[in-house]
């Protein structure tokens, strides 16, 4: 584990406590998401991907399929 995790005592937390901490940290970031702005390069990439989707929407993979494939790999 990283020295920061050791210094903060995270290494002594149970998996459930660490998961709760991750959720709380994530929530604290999303609370501030409105203040984030995209760089020009990021905006161009979003626009490029959106245009690609509009040009070929049937190429999109549903989230449920992606999730199922990931979970299947984890079970191996």
DSSP file (Angstrom, degrees, kcal/mol; ACC not computed):
  #  RESIDUE AA STRUCTURE BP1 BP2  ACC     N-H-->O    O-->H-N    N-H-->O    O-->H-N    TCO  KAPPA ALPHA  PHI   PSI    X-CA   Y-CA   Z-CA
    1    1 A X              0   0    0      0, 0.0     5,-0.0     0, 0.0    10,-0.0   0.000 360.0 360.0 360.0 155.6    0.0    0.0    0.0
    2    2 A X     >  -     0   0    0      1,-0.1     4,-2.0     4,-0.0     5,-0.1  -0.279 360.0-117.5 -70.9 157.5    1.1    3.5   -0.6
    3    3 A X  H  > S+     0   0    0      1,-0.2     4,-2.9     2,-0.2     5,-0.2   0.832 115.5  57.2 -64.0 -31.4    2.7    5.6    2.2
    4    4 A X  H  > S+     0   0    0      2,-0.2     4,-2.3     1,-0.2     6,-0.3   0.914 105.7  49.3 -65.1 -42.0   -0.2    8.0    2.0
    5    5 A X  H  >>S+     0   0    0      1,-0.2     5,-1.8     2,-0.2     6,-1.1   0.901 113.8  46.8 -63.2 -39.7   -2.7    5.2    2.7
    6    6 A X  H ><5S+     0   0    0     -4,-2.0     3,-0.9     3,-0.2    -2,-0.2   0.933 111.9  49.9 -65.9 -45.6   -0.5    4.1    5.6
    7    7 A X  H 3<5S+     0   0    0     -4,-2.9    -2,-0.2     1,-0.3    -1,-0.2   0.853 113.7  45.5 -63.8 -34.6   -0.2    7.6    7.0
    8    8 A X  H 3<5S-     0   0    0     -4,-2.3    -1,-0.3    -5,-0.2    -2,-0.2   0.531 112.5-118.9 -86.3  -5.5   -3.9    8.2    6.8
    9    9 A X  T X<5S+     0   0    0     -3,-0.9     3,-1.3    -4,-0.6     4,-0.2   0.597  74.5 131.2  80.3  10.5   -4.7    4.8    8.4
   10   10 A X  G > < +     0   0    0     -5,-1.8     3,-1.7    -6,-0.3    -4,-0.2   0.831  64.1  65.2 -65.6 -31.1   -6.6    3.7    5.3
   11   11 A X  G 3  S+     0   0    0     -6,-1.1    -1,-0.3     1,-0.3    -5,-0.1   0.706  99.4  53.4 -64.8 -18.4   -4.6    0.4    5.4
   12   12 A X  G <  S+     0   0    0     -3,-1.3    -1,-0.3    -7,-0.3    -2,-0.2   0.430  89.4 101.1 -95.3   0.0   -6.3   -0.4    8.7
   13   13 A X  S <  S-     0   0    0     -3,-1.7     2,-0.1    -4,-0.2    -4,-0.0  -0.527  77.4-112.3 -83.8 151.4   -9.8    0.1    7.4
   14   14 A X     >  -     0   0    0     -2,-0.2     4,-2.6     1,-0.1     5,-0.2  -0.348  33.2-104.6 -72.4 162.7  -12.0   -2.8    6.4
   15   15 A X  H  > S+     0   0    0      1,-0.2     4,-2.5     2,-0.2     5,-0.2   0.899 123.5  52.0 -55.5 -40.8  -12.9   -3.3    2.7
   16   16 A X  H  > S+     0   0    0      2,-0.2     4,-2.2     1,-0.2    -1,-0.2   0.900 110.0  48.2 -63.2 -40.0  -16.4   -1.9    3.4
   17   17 A X  H  > S+     0   0    0      2,-0.2     4,-2.3     1,-0.2    -2,-0.2   0.901 111.8  49.4 -67.1 -40.4  -15.0    1.1    5.2
   18   18 A X  H  X S+     0   0    0     -4,-2.6     4,-2.5     2,-0.2    -2,-0.2   0.903 110.4  50.8 -65.0 -40.1  -12.6    1.8    2.3
   19   19 A X  H  X S+     0   0    0     -4,-2.5     4,-2.3    -5,-0.2    -2,-0.2   0.911 110.0  49.7 -63.3 -41.9  -15.4    1.4   -0.2
   20   20 A X  H  X S+     0   0    0     -4,-2.2     4,-2.5     2,-0.2    -1,-0.2   0.903 110.2  51.5 -62.4 -40.6  -17.5    3.9    1.7
   21   21 A X  H  X S+     0   0    0     -4,-2.3     4,-2.7     2,-0.2    -2,-0.2   0.919 108.2  51.2 -61.8 -44.2  -14.5    6.3    1.8
   22   22 A X  H  X S+     0   0    0     -4,-2.5     4,-2.9     1,-0.2    -2,-0.2   0.924 110.5  49.4 -58.5 -44.6  -14.1    6.0   -2.0
   23   23 A X  H  X S+     0   0    0     -4,-2.3     4,-2.9     1,-0.2    -2,-0.2   0.912 111.3  48.8 -61.9 -42.8  -17.8    6.8   -2.4
   24   24 A X  H  X S+     0   0    0     -4,-2.5     4,-2.0     2,-0.2    -1,-0.2   0.895 112.3  47.9 -65.9 -39.1  -17.6    9.8   -0.2
   25   25 A X  H  X S+     0   0    0     -4,-2.7     4,-1.6     2,-0.2    -2,-0.2   0.933 112.5  49.5 -64.8 -44.8  -14.5   11.1   -2.0
   26   26 A X  H  X S+     0   0    0     -4,-2.9     4,-2.5     1,-0.2     3,-0.4   0.932 110.2  50.6 -59.1 -46.4  -16.3   10.5   -5.4
   27   27 A X  H  X S+     0   0    0     -4,-2.9     4,-1.7     1,-0.2    -1,-0.2   0.879 106.8  54.6 -60.0 -37.8  -19.3   12.4   -4.1
   28   28 A X  H  < S+     0   0    0     -4,-2.0     4,-0.5     1,-0.2    -1,-0.2   0.841 110.0  47.5 -66.4 -31.3  -17.1   15.3   -3.0
   29   29 A X  H >< S+     0   0    0     -4,-1.6     3,-1.1    -3,-0.4     4,-0.3   0.909 109.8  50.7 -73.7 -43.1  -15.7   15.5   -6.5
   30   30 A X  H >< S+     0   0    0     -4,-2.5     3,-1.0     1,-0.3     4,-0.3   0.795 100.6  64.5 -68.4 -25.6  -19.0   15.4   -8.3
   31   31 A X  T 3< S+     0   0    0     -4,-1.7    -1,-0.3     1,-0.2     3,-0.3   0.802 109.8  39.7 -62.6 -27.2  -20.3   18.2   -6.0
   32   32 A X  T X  S+     0   0    0     -3,-1.1     3,-1.8    -4,-0.5     4,-0.4   0.334  84.0 106.4-102.1   4.8  -17.7   20.4   -7.6
   33   33 A X  G X   +     0   0    0     -3,-1.0     3,-1.5     1,-0.3    -1,-0.2   0.789  68.0  66.9 -60.0 -30.4  -18.1   19.1  -11.2
   34   34 A X  G 3  S+     0   0    0     -4,-0.3    -1,-0.3     1,-0.3    -2,-0.1   0.797  96.3  57.0 -61.6 -26.2  -19.9   22.2  -12.4
   35   35 A X  G <  S+     0   0    0     -3,-1.8    -1,-0.3     2,-0.0     2,-0.2   0.638  87.7  96.9 -80.0 -13.8  -16.7   24.2  -11.9
   36   36 A X    <   -     0   0    0     -3,-1.5     2,-0.3    -4,-0.4    -3,-0.0  -0.517  55.4-167.8 -78.3 142.2  -14.7   21.9  -14.2
   37   37 A X        -     0   0    0     -2,-0.2     2,-0.2     0, 0.0    -2,-0.0  -0.947  20.4-116.4-126.7 151.9  -14.2   23.0  -17.8
   38   38 A X        -     0   0    0     -2,-0.3     2,-0.1     1,-0.1     0, 0.0  -0.573  25.9-121.9 -83.1 147.4  -12.9   21.0  -20.7
   39   39 A X     >  -     0   0    0     -2,-0.2     4,-2.6     1,-0.1     5,-0.2  -0.379  33.0-104.3 -74.6 167.2   -9.8   21.9  -22.5
   40   40 A X  H  > S+     0   0    0      1,-0.2     4,-2.5     2,-0.2     5,-0.2   0.902 124.1  51.7 -59.8 -40.3  -10.0   22.7  -26.2
   41   41 A X  H  > S+     0   0    0      2,-0.2     4,-2.0     1,-0.2    -1,-0.2   0.898 110.4  47.9 -64.9 -40.3   -8.5   19.3  -26.9
   42   42 A X  H  > S+     0   0    0      2,-0.2     4,-2.5     1,-0.2    -2,-0.2   0.918 111.6  49.5 -65.9 -42.8  -11.0   17.5  -24.7
   43   43 A X  H  X S+     0   0    0     -4,-2.6     4,-2.6     1,-0.2    -2,-0.2   0.908 110.3  50.9 -63.3 -41.4  -13.9   19.4  -26.3
   44   44 A X  H  X S+     0   0    0     -4,-2.5     4,-2.5     2,-0.2    -1,-0.2   0.895 110.3  49.9 -62.0 -39.9  -12.7   18.4  -29.8
   45   45 A X  H  X S+     0   0    0     -4,-2.0     4,-2.6     2,-0.2    -2,-0.2   0.909 110.5  49.1 -66.4 -41.9  -12.4   14.8  -28.7
   46   46 A X  H  X S+     0   0    0     -4,-2.5     4,-2.6     2,-0.2    -2,-0.2   0.936 112.9  48.0 -60.9 -46.0  -16.0   14.8  -27.3
   47   47 A X  H  X S+     0   0    0     -4,-2.6     4,-2.4     1,-0.2    -2,-0.2   0.898 111.4  50.6 -61.8 -40.8  -17.2   16.4  -30.5
   48   48 A X  H  X S+     0   0    0     -4,-2.5     4,-2.2     2,-0.2    -2,-0.2   0.924 112.7  45.7 -62.9 -45.0  -15.3   13.8  -32.6
   49   49 A X  H  X S+     0   0    0     -4,-2.6     4,-2.3     2,-0.2    -2,-0.2   0.886 112.1  51.2 -67.5 -38.1  -16.8   10.9  -30.7
   50   50 A X  H  X S+     0   0    0     -4,-2.6     4,-2.6     2,-0.2    -1,-0.2   0.921 110.6  49.0 -64.7 -42.7  -20.3   12.4  -30.8
   51   51 A X  H  X S+     0   0    0     -4,-2.4     4,-2.0     1,-0.2    -2,-0.2   0.897 110.4  51.4 -63.2 -39.9  -20.0   12.8  -34.6
   52   52 A X  H  X S+     0   0    0     -4,-2.2     4,-1.3     2,-0.2    -1,-0.2   0.897 110.7  48.9 -63.9 -39.5  -18.8    9.2  -34.9
   53   53 A X  H  < S+     0   0    0     -4,-2.3     3,-0.4     1,-0.2    -2,-0.2   0.932 110.8  49.3 -65.2 -45.1  -21.7    8.0  -32.9
   54   54 A X  H  < S+     0   0    0     -4,-2.6     3,-0.5     1,-0.2    -1,-0.2   0.853 111.2  50.7 -63.2 -33.5  -24.2   10.0  -35.0
   55   55 A X  H  < S+     0   0    0     -4,-2.0    -1,-0.2     1,-0.2    -2,-0.2   0.768 131.5  13.9 -74.6 -25.2  -22.7    8.6  -38.1
   56   56 A X    ><  +     0   0    0     -4,-1.3     3,-1.8    -3,-0.4     4,-0.2  -0.438  67.4 162.9-149.5  66.7  -22.9    5.0  -36.9
   57   57 A X  G >  S+     0   0    0     -3,-0.5     3,-1.5     1,-0.3    -3,-0.1   0.768  72.6  67.5 -64.5 -25.3  -25.2    4.6  -33.8
   58   58 A X  G 3  S+     0   0    0      1,-0.3    -1,-0.3    -5,-0.1    -5,-0.1   0.644  87.6  69.7 -70.2 -11.7  -25.5    0.9  -34.2
   59   59 A X  G <  S+     0   0    0     -3,-1.8    -1,-0.3    -6,-0.2    -2,-0.2   0.635  76.2 106.8 -78.0 -13.3  -21.8    0.5  -33.4
   60   60 A X    <   -     0   0    0     -3,-1.5     2,-0.5    -4,-0.2    -3,-0.0  -0.374  65.7-140.1 -67.3 144.1  -22.5    1.5  -29.8
   61   61 A X        -     0   0    0     -2,-0.1    -2,-0.1     2,-0.0    -1,-0.1  -0.924  22.2-116.7-106.6 125.5  -22.4   -1.2  -27.2
   62   62 A X    >>  -     0   0    0     -2,-0.5     4,-2.0     1,-0.1     3,-0.8  -0.287  20.2-122.1 -61.1 144.4  -25.1   -1.1  -24.5
   63   63 A X  H 3> S+     0   0    0      1,-0.3     4,-3.2     2,-0.2     5,-0.3   0.877 111.2  60.2 -54.1 -41.0  -23.8   -0.6  -20.9
   64   64 A X  H 3> S+     0   0    0      1,-0.2     4,-2.2     2,-0.2    -1,-0.3   0.871 106.4  47.0 -58.4 -37.5  -25.4   -3.8  -19.8
   65   65 A X  H <> S+     0   0    0     -3,-0.8     4,-2.3     2,-0.2    -1,-0.2   0.920 112.7  48.2 -69.5 -44.5  -23.3   -5.8  -22.3
   66   66 A X  H  X S+     0   0    0     -4,-2.0     4,-2.3     1,-0.2    -2,-0.2   0.938 113.4  48.2 -60.5 -47.1  -20.1   -4.0  -21.3
   67   67 A X  H  X S+     0   0    0     -4,-3.2     4,-2.8     1,-0.2     5,-0.2   0.920 110.6  50.8 -60.8 -45.2  -20.8   -4.6  -17.6
   68   68 A X  H  X S+     0   0    0     -4,-2.2     4,-2.2    -5,-0.3    -1,-0.2   0.894 110.4  49.5 -61.2 -40.7  -21.6   -8.3  -18.2
   69   69 A X  H  X S+     0   0    0     -4,-2.3     4,-1.8     2,-0.2    -1,-0.2   0.893 112.0  48.0 -66.4 -39.7  -18.4   -8.8  -20.2
   70   70 A X  H  X S+     0   0    0     -4,-2.3     4,-2.0     2,-0.2    -2,-0.2   0.939 112.6  48.1 -65.4 -46.7  -16.3   -7.1  -17.4
   71   71 A X  H  X S+     0   0    0     -4,-2.8     4,-1.4     1,-0.2    -2,-0.2   0.873 109.2  54.1 -62.9 -36.5  -18.0   -9.2  -14.7
   72   72 A X  H  X S+     0   0    0     -4,-2.2     4,-0.5    -5,-0.2    -1,-0.2   0.894 107.9  50.2 -63.8 -39.4  -17.4  -12.4  -16.7
   73   73 A X  H >< S+     0   0    0     -4,-1.8     3,-0.9     1,-0.2    -2,-0.2   0.882 108.0  53.3 -65.5 -37.7  -13.7  -11.6  -16.9
   74   74 A X  H 3< S+     0   0    0     -4,-2.0    -1,-0.2     1,-0.2    -2,-0.2   0.806 104.6  55.9 -67.6 -28.7  -13.5  -11.0  -13.2
   75   75 A X  H 3<        0   0    0     -4,-1.4    -1,-0.2     1,-0.2    -2,-0.2   0.613 360.0 360.0 -78.2 -12.5  -15.0  -14.4  -12.5
   76   76 A X    <<        0   0    0     -3,-0.9    -1,-0.2    -4,-0.5    -2,-0.1   0.489 360.0 360.0 -76.4 360.0  -12.4  -16.2  -14.5
